[in-house]
Amino acid sequence: MKRVIICFCLIVCCIGITAYSKDLRQSVQLDSVVFESLAHKSFVIGKMQKQIADMEVNKQNTGNLKEDYMKKNEVVNYIRKIGLWMIGGIILCLSMLTIGMFAIYKRLSARINKMRKEAESYRYKADEKNSDMVVQLVAKKIKPIKAEIKEDILEELKMNNAPAPDVEHEKDVLSDADNNNVVNDVEKENFKIIYAKPMQNGCLKETSESAGPLYVIRCHLNDMKGEFKVYEGQEQMQRAIKNKEDCLDLFCIAEGSSVEASAIRTLTLGEVERKENGIWSVVKKTKIEFVR
Protein backbone atom coordinates (compact mmCIF):
# COMPACT_ATOMS: atom_id res chain seq x y z
CA MET A 1 0.00 0.00 0.00
CA LYS A 2 2.81 2.28 0.90
CA ARG A 3 4.51 1.56 -2.42
CA VAL A 4 1.34 2.35 -4.29
CA ILE A 5 1.07 5.69 -2.59
CA ILE A 6 4.73 6.46 -3.30
CA CYS A 7 4.28 5.46 -6.94
CA PHE A 8 1.15 7.62 -7.19
CA CYS A 9 3.05 10.56 -5.68
CA LEU A 10 5.90 10.03 -8.13
CA ILE A 11 3.44 9.86 -11.01
CA VAL A 12 1.75 13.05 -9.86
CA CYS A 13 5.18 14.75 -9.46
CA CYS A 14 6.26 13.62 -12.91
CA ILE A 15 3.02 14.90 -14.42
CA GLY A 16 3.49 18.25 -12.66
CA ILE A 17 7.12 18.49 -13.64
CA THR A 18 6.20 17.59 -17.23
CA ALA A 19 3.44 20.21 -17.32
CA TYR A 20 5.77 22.82 -15.77
CA SER A 21 8.56 22.00 -18.20
CA LYS A 22 6.08 22.22 -21.04
CA ASP A 23 4.90 25.62 -19.84
CA LEU A 24 8.46 26.68 -19.30
CA ARG A 25 9.38 25.51 -22.79
CA GLN A 26 6.41 27.43 -24.27
CA SER A 27 7.37 30.50 -22.28
CA VAL A 28 10.96 30.25 -23.51
CA GLN A 29 9.74 29.79 -27.08
CA LEU A 30 7.42 32.77 -26.69
CA ASP A 31 10.25 34.85 -25.26
CA SER A 32 12.52 33.82 -28.13
CA VAL A 33 9.80 34.75 -30.64
CA VAL A 34 9.34 38.11 -28.94
CA PHE A 35 13.10 38.60 -28.86
CA GLU A 36 13.40 37.72 -32.54
CA SER A 37 10.54 40.09 -33.34
CA LEU A 38 12.16 42.87 -31.34
CA ALA A 39 15.51 42.15 -32.98
CA HIS A 40 13.92 42.28 -36.45
CA LYS A 41 12.15 45.50 -35.57
CA SER A 42 15.38 46.94 -34.23
CA PHE A 43 17.18 45.88 -37.44
CA VAL A 44 14.45 47.44 -39.57
CA ILE A 45 14.53 50.61 -37.50
CA GLY A 46 18.33 50.73 -37.75
CA LYS A 47 18.16 50.20 -41.49
CA MET A 48 15.53 52.92 -41.81
CA GLN A 49 17.64 55.26 -39.68
CA LYS A 50 20.62 54.48 -41.89
CA GLN A 51 18.55 55.17 -45.01
CA ILE A 52 17.33 58.42 -43.47
CA ALA A 53 20.90 59.37 -42.61
CA ASP A 54 21.97 58.50 -46.16
CA MET A 55 19.13 60.60 -47.51
CA GLU A 56 20.20 63.51 -45.31
CA VAL A 57 23.77 63.11 -46.52
CA ASN A 58 22.59 62.92 -50.11
CA LYS A 59 20.40 65.96 -49.56
CA GLN A 60 23.30 67.83 -48.04
CA ASN A 61 25.58 66.77 -50.89
CA THR A 62 22.92 67.85 -53.40
CA GLY A 63 22.66 71.22 -51.68
CA ASN A 64 26.42 71.57 -51.76
CA LEU A 65 26.49 70.64 -55.43
CA LYS A 66 23.74 73.17 -56.13
CA GLU A 67 25.65 75.86 -54.24
CA ASP A 68 28.84 74.97 -56.14
CA TYR A 69 26.95 75.11 -59.42
CA MET A 70 25.48 78.50 -58.52
CA LYS A 71 28.92 79.77 -57.55
CA LYS A 72 30.40 78.50 -60.80
CA ASN A 73 27.61 80.20 -62.77
CA GLU A 74 28.26 83.44 -60.92
CA VAL A 75 31.98 83.19 -61.68
CA VAL A 76 31.29 82.44 -65.37
CA ASN A 77 28.84 85.35 -65.62
CA TYR A 78 31.34 87.66 -63.92
CA ILE A 79 34.13 86.58 -66.29
CA ARG A 80 31.76 87.00 -69.25
CA LYS A 81 30.84 90.52 -68.14
CA ILE A 82 34.52 91.42 -67.72
CA GLY A 83 35.23 90.03 -71.21
CA LEU A 84 32.40 92.04 -72.75
CA TRP A 85 33.59 95.21 -71.02
CA MET A 86 37.15 94.58 -72.23
CA ILE A 87 35.96 94.00 -75.82
CA GLY A 88 33.85 97.16 -75.67
CA GLY A 89 36.82 99.12 -74.33
CA ILE A 90 39.10 97.80 -77.08
CA ILE A 91 36.53 98.68 -79.77
CA LEU A 92 36.12 102.17 -78.26
CA CYS A 93 39.90 102.69 -78.15
CA LEU A 94 40.26 101.52 -81.76
CA SER A 95 37.43 103.82 -82.85
CA MET A 96 39.00 106.80 -81.08
CA LEU A 97 42.39 105.91 -82.54
CA THR A 98 40.90 105.65 -86.04
CA ILE A 99 39.12 108.99 -85.67
CA GLY A 100 42.31 110.59 -84.38
CA MET A 101 44.39 109.17 -87.23
CA PHE A 102 41.79 110.36 -89.76
CA ALA A 103 41.80 113.86 -88.21
CA ILE A 104 45.61 113.94 -88.29
CA TYR A 105 45.62 112.70 -91.89
CA LYS A 106 43.06 115.34 -92.86
CA ARG A 107 45.09 118.11 -91.23
CA LEU A 108 48.31 116.87 -92.82
CA SER A 109 46.62 116.62 -96.21
CA ALA A 110 45.26 120.15 -95.89
CA ARG A 111 48.67 121.41 -94.84
CA ILE A 112 50.43 119.57 -97.67
CA ASN A 113 47.90 120.92 -100.19
CA LYS A 114 48.40 124.41 -98.81
CA MET A 115 52.18 124.07 -99.03
CA ARG A 116 51.87 122.67 -102.54
CA LYS A 117 49.67 125.58 -103.61
CA GLU A 118 52.08 128.06 -102.05
CA ALA A 119 55.02 126.36 -103.77
CA GLU A 120 53.14 126.28 -107.07
CA SER A 121 52.20 129.96 -106.71
CA TYR A 122 55.77 130.85 -105.83
CA ARG A 123 57.05 128.82 -108.76
CA TYR A 124 54.63 130.48 -111.17
CA LYS A 125 55.58 133.87 -109.82
CA ALA A 126 59.25 133.03 -110.14
CA ASP A 127 58.73 131.68 -113.66
CA GLU A 128 56.71 134.77 -114.57
CA LYS A 129 59.38 137.03 -113.13
CA ASN A 130 62.14 135.13 -114.92
CA SER A 131 60.14 135.15 -118.14
CA ASP A 132 59.64 138.92 -117.86
CA MET A 133 63.36 139.37 -117.30
CA VAL A 134 64.15 137.18 -120.30
CA VAL A 135 61.68 139.10 -122.46
CA GLN A 136 63.18 142.40 -121.38
CA LEU A 137 66.70 141.19 -122.11
CA VAL A 138 65.65 139.82 -125.50
CA ALA A 139 63.85 143.07 -126.29
CA LYS A 140 66.97 145.02 -125.40
CA LYS A 141 69.07 142.78 -127.64
CA ILE A 142 66.59 142.80 -130.51
CA LYS A 143 65.83 146.53 -130.47
CA PRO A 144 69.22 147.67 -131.82
CA ILE A 145 69.24 144.83 -134.34
CA LYS A 146 65.80 145.90 -135.60
CA ALA A 147 66.99 149.49 -135.86
CA GLU A 148 70.04 148.42 -137.86
CA ILE A 149 67.91 146.25 -140.16
CA LYS A 150 65.50 149.12 -140.75
CA GLU A 151 68.34 151.51 -141.50
CA ASP A 152 69.88 149.02 -143.93
CA ILE A 153 66.53 148.57 -145.69
CA LEU A 154 66.04 152.35 -145.99
CA GLU A 155 69.55 152.82 -147.39
CA GLU A 156 69.03 149.99 -149.85
CA LEU A 157 65.72 151.49 -150.99
CA LYS A 158 67.29 154.93 -151.36
CA MET A 159 70.07 153.46 -153.45
CA ASN A 160 67.49 151.72 -155.68
CA ASN A 161 65.27 154.83 -155.77
CA ALA A 162 62.31 152.80 -154.34
CA PRO A 163 59.55 154.35 -152.18
CA ALA A 164 60.23 154.11 -148.46
CA PRO A 165 57.99 151.67 -146.55
CA ASP A 166 55.80 152.61 -143.60
CA VAL A 167 58.16 151.65 -140.79
CA GLU A 168 55.63 152.02 -137.98
CA HIS A 169 53.34 149.38 -139.50
CA GLU A 170 56.13 146.94 -140.32
CA LYS A 171 55.69 143.43 -138.90
CA ASP A 172 58.30 141.94 -136.62
CA VAL A 173 59.60 138.75 -138.24
CA LEU A 174 60.69 137.13 -134.99
CA SER A 175 57.35 137.83 -133.30
CA ASP A 176 55.47 136.40 -136.30
CA ALA A 177 57.52 133.20 -136.12
CA ASP A 178 56.78 132.73 -132.41
CA ASN A 179 53.08 133.45 -132.90
CA ASN A 180 52.90 130.95 -135.75
CA ASN A 181 54.34 128.22 -133.45
CA VAL A 182 51.74 128.95 -130.77
CA VAL A 183 48.68 129.53 -132.92
CA ASN A 184 49.39 126.65 -135.32
CA ASP A 185 48.03 128.17 -138.53
CA VAL A 186 44.92 129.70 -136.91
CA GLU A 187 43.74 132.79 -138.73
CA LYS A 188 44.08 135.80 -136.44
CA GLU A 189 41.41 137.85 -138.11
CA ASN A 190 38.69 135.33 -137.19
CA PHE A 191 39.85 134.12 -133.78
CA LYS A 192 41.19 135.57 -130.56
CA ILE A 193 44.18 133.81 -129.02
CA ILE A 194 44.37 133.74 -125.20
CA TYR A 195 47.25 132.33 -123.20
CA ALA A 196 46.42 130.58 -119.93
CA LYS A 197 47.99 128.74 -117.02
CA PRO A 198 46.47 125.84 -115.01
CA MET A 199 44.92 126.26 -111.57
CA GLN A 200 44.52 123.75 -108.75
CA ASN A 201 40.71 123.79 -109.01
CA GLY A 202 40.75 122.51 -112.61
CA CYS A 203 40.25 125.89 -114.27
CA LEU A 204 42.47 127.95 -116.58
CA LYS A 205 43.49 131.52 -115.80
CA GLU A 206 44.39 134.04 -118.46
CA THR A 207 48.02 135.21 -118.53
CA SER A 208 50.51 136.79 -120.89
CA GLU A 209 52.69 134.94 -123.36
CA SER A 210 55.78 136.22 -121.57
CA ALA A 211 54.65 134.53 -118.32
CA GLY A 212 55.26 131.06 -119.75
CA PRO A 213 51.69 129.82 -120.40
CA LEU A 214 50.96 126.10 -120.59
CA TYR A 215 47.74 126.34 -122.62
CA VAL A 216 46.39 128.30 -125.58
CA ILE A 217 42.67 129.16 -125.82
CA ARG A 218 41.12 129.91 -129.23
CA CYS A 219 37.74 131.62 -129.34
CA HIS A 220 35.73 133.98 -131.52
CA LEU A 221 35.79 137.62 -130.54
CA ASN A 222 33.45 138.35 -127.60
CA ASP A 223 32.50 134.68 -127.43
CA MET A 224 32.00 132.97 -124.02
CA LYS A 225 33.12 129.55 -125.25
CA GLY A 226 36.29 128.41 -126.88
CA GLU A 227 38.71 125.58 -127.62
CA PHE A 228 42.04 124.97 -125.96
CA LYS A 229 45.22 122.93 -126.40
CA VAL A 230 48.63 122.55 -124.82
CA TYR A 231 51.10 125.32 -125.58
CA GLU A 232 53.66 123.72 -127.90
CA GLY A 233 56.73 125.52 -126.65
CA GLN A 234 59.52 123.07 -125.72
CA GLU A 235 60.17 124.61 -122.32
CA GLN A 236 56.47 124.67 -121.44
CA MET A 237 55.95 121.08 -122.61
CA GLN A 238 58.87 119.86 -120.50
CA ARG A 239 57.51 121.71 -117.46
CA ALA A 240 54.04 120.22 -118.02
CA ILE A 241 55.47 116.69 -118.36
CA LYS A 242 57.48 117.03 -115.14
CA ASN A 243 54.40 118.32 -113.28
CA LYS A 244 51.90 116.01 -114.99
CA GLU A 245 49.62 115.64 -111.95
CA ASP A 246 49.11 119.39 -111.51
CA CYS A 247 49.44 120.63 -115.08
CA LEU A 248 47.92 117.90 -117.28
CA ASP A 249 45.75 115.40 -115.41
CA LEU A 250 42.95 117.89 -114.65
CA PHE A 251 42.79 119.20 -118.22
CA CYS A 252 43.93 116.43 -120.60
CA ILE A 253 43.20 112.85 -121.55
CA ALA A 254 46.67 111.45 -122.18
CA GLU A 255 47.73 108.52 -124.34
CA GLY A 256 51.06 106.82 -123.84
CA SER A 257 53.53 107.13 -120.99
CA SER A 258 55.04 110.38 -119.79
CA VAL A 259 58.23 108.58 -118.75
CA GLU A 260 61.13 109.83 -120.90
CA ALA A 261 58.65 111.84 -123.03
CA SER A 262 60.16 114.89 -124.73
CA ALA A 263 57.10 116.52 -126.27
CA ILE A 264 53.29 116.59 -126.32
CA ARG A 265 51.14 116.20 -129.43
CA THR A 266 47.54 117.47 -129.38
CA LEU A 267 45.09 114.97 -130.89
CA THR A 268 41.78 116.76 -130.28
CA LEU A 269 41.01 120.19 -128.89
CA GLY A 270 39.29 120.63 -125.55
CA GLU A 271 36.40 122.95 -124.77
CA VAL A 272 36.29 125.76 -122.20
CA GLU A 273 33.74 128.30 -121.00
CA ARG A 274 34.54 131.82 -119.84
CA LYS A 275 33.85 132.78 -116.23
CA GLU A 276 34.64 136.04 -114.48
CA ASN A 277 38.04 137.60 -113.71
CA GLY A 278 39.79 135.89 -116.62
CA ILE A 279 38.89 132.36 -115.47
CA TRP A 280 37.94 129.61 -117.93
CA SER A 281 36.30 126.39 -116.75
CA VAL A 282 37.06 123.17 -118.62
CA VAL A 283 33.95 121.67 -120.22
CA LYS A 284 35.71 118.95 -122.19
CA LYS A 285 39.30 117.81 -121.77
CA THR A 286 41.77 117.98 -124.64
CA LYS A 287 43.22 114.72 -125.89
CA ILE A 288 47.03 114.54 -126.07
CA GLU A 289 49.78 112.04 -126.80
CA PHE A 290 53.22 111.87 -125.23
CA VAL A 291 56.05 111.80 -127.78
CA ARG A 292 59.49 110.42 -127.00
C-alpha positions in Angstrom: 0.0 0.0 0.0 2.8 2.3 0.9 4.5 1.6 -2.4 1.3 2.4 -4.3 1.1 5.7 -2.6 4.7 6.5 -3.3 4.3 5.5 -6.9 1.2 7.6 -7.2 3.0 10.6 -5.7 5.9 10.0 -8.1 3.4 9.9 -11.0 1.8 13.1 -9.9 5.2 14.8 -9.5 6.3 13.6 -12.9 3.0 14.9 -14.4 3.5 18.2 -12.7 7.1 18.5 -13.6 6.2 17.6 -17.2 3.4 20.2 -17.3 5.8 22.8 -15.8 8.6 22.0 -18.2 6.1 22.2 -21.0 4.9 25.6 -19.8 8.5 26.7 -19.3 9.4 25.5 -22.8 6.4 27.4 -24.3 7.4 30.5 -22.3 11.0 30.2 -23.5 9.7 29.8 -27.1 7.4 32.8 -26.7 10.3 34.8 -25.3 12.5 33.8 -28.1 9.8 34.7 -30.6 9.3 38.1 -28.9 13.1 38.6 -28.9 13.4 37.7 -32.5 10.5 40.1 -33.3 12.2 42.9 -31.3 15.5 42.1 -33.0 13.9 42.3 -36.5 12.1 45.5 -35.6 15.4 46.9 -34.2 17.2 45.9 -37.4 14.5 47.4 -39.6 14.5 50.6 -37.5 18.3 50.7 -37.8 18.2 50.2 -41.5 15.5 52.9 -41.8 17.6 55.3 -39.7 20.6 54.5 -41.9 18.6 55.2 -45.0 17.3 58.4 -43.5 20.9 59.4 -42.6 22.0 58.5 -46.2 19.1 60.6 -47.5 20.2 63.5 -45.3 23.8 63.1 -46.5 22.6 62.9 -50.1 20.4 66.0 -49.6 23.3 67.8 -48.0 25.6 66.8 -50.9 22.9 67.8 -53.4 22.7 71.2 -51.7 26.4 71.6 -51.8 26.5 70.6 -55.4 23.7 73.2 -56.1 25.6 75.9 -54.2 28.8 75.0 -56.1 27.0 75.1 -59.4 25.5 78.5 -58.5 28.9 79.8 -57.5 30.4 78.5 -60.8 27.6 80.2 -62.8 28.3 83.4 -60.9 32.0 83.2 -61.7 31.3 82.4 -65.4 28.8 85.4 -65.6 31.3 87.7 -63.9 34.1 86.6 -66.3 31.8 87.0 -69.2 30.8 90.5 -68.1 34.5 91.4 -67.7 35.2 90.0 -71.2 32.4 92.0 -72.7 33.6 95.2 -71.0 37.1 94.6 -72.2 36.0 94.0 -75.8 33.8 97.2 -75.7 36.8 99.1 -74.3 39.1 97.8 -77.1 36.5 98.7 -79.8 36.1 102.2 -78.3 39.9 102.7 -78.1 40.3 101.5 -81.8 37.4 103.8 -82.8 39.0 106.8 -81.1 42.4 105.9 -82.5 40.9 105.6 -86.0 39.1 109.0 -85.7 42.3 110.6 -84.4 44.4 109.2 -87.2 41.8 110.4 -89.8 41.8 113.9 -88.2 45.6 113.9 -88.3 45.6 112.7 -91.9 43.1 115.3 -92.9 45.1 118.1 -91.2 48.3 116.9 -92.8 46.6 116.6 -96.2 45.3 120.1 -95.9 48.7 121.4 -94.8 50.4 119.6 -97.7 47.9 120.9 -100.2 48.4 124.4 -98.8 52.2 124.1 -99.0 51.9 122.7 -102.5 49.7 125.6 -103.6 52.1 128.1 -102.0 55.0 126.4 -103.8 53.1 126.3 -107.1 52.2 130.0 -106.7 55.8 130.8 -105.8 57.0 128.8 -108.8 54.6 130.5 -111.2 55.6 133.9 -109.8 59.2 133.0 -110.1 58.7 131.7 -113.7 56.7 134.8 -114.6 59.4 137.0 -113.1 62.1 135.1 -114.9 60.1 135.2 -118.1 59.6 138.9 -117.9 63.4 139.4 -117.3 64.1 137.2 -120.3 61.7 139.1 -122.5 63.2 142.4 -121.4 66.7 141.2 -122.1 65.6 139.8 -125.5 63.8 143.1 -126.3 67.0 145.0 -125.4 69.1 142.8 -127.6 66.6 142.8 -130.5 65.8 146.5 -130.5 69.2 147.7 -131.8 69.2 144.8 -134.3 65.8 145.9 -135.6 67.0 149.5 -135.9 70.0 148.4 -137.9 67.9 146.2 -140.2 65.5 149.1 -140.8 68.3 151.5 -141.5 69.9 149.0 -143.9 66.5 148.6 -145.7 66.0 152.3 -146.0 69.5 152.8 -147.4 69.0 150.0 -149.9 65.7 151.5 -151.0 67.3 154.9 -151.4 70.1 153.5 -153.5 67.5 151.7 -155.7 65.3 154.8 -155.8 62.3 152.8 -154.3 59.6 154.3 -152.2 60.2 154.1 -148.5 58.0 151.7 -146.6 55.8 152.6 -143.6 58.2 151.7 -140.8 55.6 152.0 -138.0 53.3 149.4 -139.5 56.1 146.9 -140.3 55.7 143.4 -138.9 58.3 141.9 -136.6 59.6 138.8 -138.2 60.7 137.1 -135.0 57.3 137.8 -133.3 55.5 136.4 -136.3 57.5 133.2 -136.1 56.8 132.7 -132.4 53.1 133.5 -132.9 52.9 130.9 -135.7 54.3 128.2 -133.5 51.7 128.9 -130.8 48.7 129.5 -132.9 49.4 126.6 -135.3 48.0 128.2 -138.5 44.9 129.7 -136.9 43.7 132.8 -138.7 44.1 135.8 -136.4 41.4 137.9 -138.1 38.7 135.3 -137.2 39.8 134.1 -133.8 41.2 135.6 -130.6 44.2 133.8 -129.0 44.4 133.7 -125.2 47.3 132.3 -123.2 46.4 130.6 -119.9 48.0 128.7 -117.0 46.5 125.8 -115.0 44.9 126.3 -111.6 44.5 123.7 -108.7 40.7 123.8 -109.0 40.7 122.5 -112.6 40.3 125.9 -114.3 42.5 127.9 -116.6 43.5 131.5 -115.8 44.4 134.0 -118.5 48.0 135.2 -118.5 50.5 136.8 -120.9 52.7 134.9 -123.4 55.8 136.2 -121.6 54.6 134.5 -118.3 55.3 131.1 -119.8 51.7 129.8 -120.4 51.0 126.1 -120.6 47.7 126.3 -122.6 46.4 128.3 -125.6 42.7 129.2 -125.8 41.1 129.9 -129.2 37.7 131.6 -129.3 35.7 134.0 -131.5 35.8 137.6 -130.5 33.4 138.3 -127.6 32.5 134.7 -127.4 32.0 133.0 -124.0 33.1 129.5 -125.2 36.3 128.4 -126.9 38.7 125.6 -127.6 42.0 125.0 -126.0 45.2 122.9 -126.4 48.6 122.6 -124.8 51.1 125.3 -125.6 53.7 123.7 -127.9 56.7 125.5 -126.6 59.5 123.1 -125.7 60.2 124.6 -122.3 56.5 124.7 -121.4 55.9 121.1 -122.6 58.9 119.9 -120.5 57.5 121.7 -117.5 54.0 120.2 -118.0 55.5 116.7 -118.4 57.5 117.0 -115.1 54.4 118.3 -113.3 51.9 116.0 -115.0 49.6 115.6 -112.0 49.1 119.4 -111.5 49.4 120.6 -115.1 47.9 117.9 -117.3 45.8 115.4 -115.4 43.0 117.9 -114.6 42.8 119.2 -118.2 43.9 116.4 -120.6 43.2 112.9 -121.5 46.7 111.5 -122.2 47.7 108.5 -124.3 51.1 106.8 -123.8 53.5 107.1 -121.0 55.0 110.4 -119.8 58.2 108.6 -118.7 61.1 109.8 -120.9 58.6 111.8 -123.0 60.2 114.9 -124.7 57.1 116.5 -126.3 53.3 116.6 -126.3 51.1 116.2 -129.4 47.5 117.5 -129.4 45.1 115.0 -130.9 41.8 116.8 -130.3 41.0 120.2 -128.9 39.3 120.6 -125.6 36.4 122.9 -124.8 36.3 125.8 -122.2 33.7 128.3 -121.0 34.5 131.8 -119.8 33.9 132.8 -116.2 34.6 136.0 -114.5 38.0 137.6 -113.7 39.8 135.9 -116.6 38.9 132.4 -115.5 37.9 129.6 -117.9 36.3 126.4 -116.7 37.1 123.2 -118.6 33.9 121.7 -120.2 35.7 118.9 -122.2 39.3 117.8 -121.8 41.8 118.0 -124.6 43.2 114.7 -125.9 47.0 114.5 -126.1 49.8 112.0 -126.8 53.2 111.9 -125.2 56.1 111.8 -127.8 59.5 110.4 -127.0 
